[in-house]
Amino acid sequence: MLKPKKLSENTGAGQLASMMMGYTQGKSVHELPLSQLQDAPAEWNFFKPLPSDKFFELVESIEKNGLLNPLLVWEKTEKEYMLLSGHNRKRALELIFDKTSDSRYGNAPCILYQGNALDEDVARNILVDCNWVQRTLSPAEKAQAVYYKYVTMGRRSKGEGRGYEAVAAHFGLKATQVYQYYQMAQLDPEWLARLDAGVISIKAAAHLAKLSAAQRELLKEYMSDGAIGNSEILSILKKDTPEDMKVKLQKKERMRELRMLVPENRYDEAVELLEKWMNER
């Protein structure tokens, strides 16, 4: 069994660069109306839109320099085109077109895959690979990308650990990193949101993934009550069995926020009295 280790910041972009050239090399570019370009389904495209500051940097770049890279599009049927790469660029073009009514921004240069050139599995893999290379992904997005790649590619490999190694070679990661990301992807959306927000660390998330859903809910409940913070999570998860964890958490006092107003000239006195009362309990 592979043992999880701490993840590094290696994105594998170097290893994927030549593969990305293969997606575009030798293919002609077509101008297509933005109105005909459909976004990929949400279950395929789990990557977040660019944050506002980065998005408006993209808009300014297109206004100044034009669109530097064509979109990747799958022509599923005649006049039915699905975006595989370029959702943010399409949004930026739409914004500029709405603002200026300039016909130059009503179309987009697209590299076109004919319907019979792809199936859904290959199309989804292109979408995931393009985002991995072109974007700075959050930990949760990396986990979801690795999970999907393992489901479609890794499980075809035979032998214990071979699936992780196949995905690791593809993304330029270590097999232990792939194992860790795969486990983290199975956390519920709330835990993944906490991971991306930095409320819990990658290391803690990897340990959380080994707990049952019920145990994670218990831990979440005590975090919400303020009884434990991120600094304690990893210690609890690493040192305690699930049953020990439950006992320890249940001994924790649940906290409630107290807000009160005191006269300004008695503020220090009130703080001192409250601290003394808490310490004497």
Summary of the structure (lengths in Angstrom):
residues: 281
radius of gyration: 24.7
end to end distance: 47.1
largest distance: 78.2
contacts: 767
relative contact order: 0.11
helix: 59%
strand: 10%
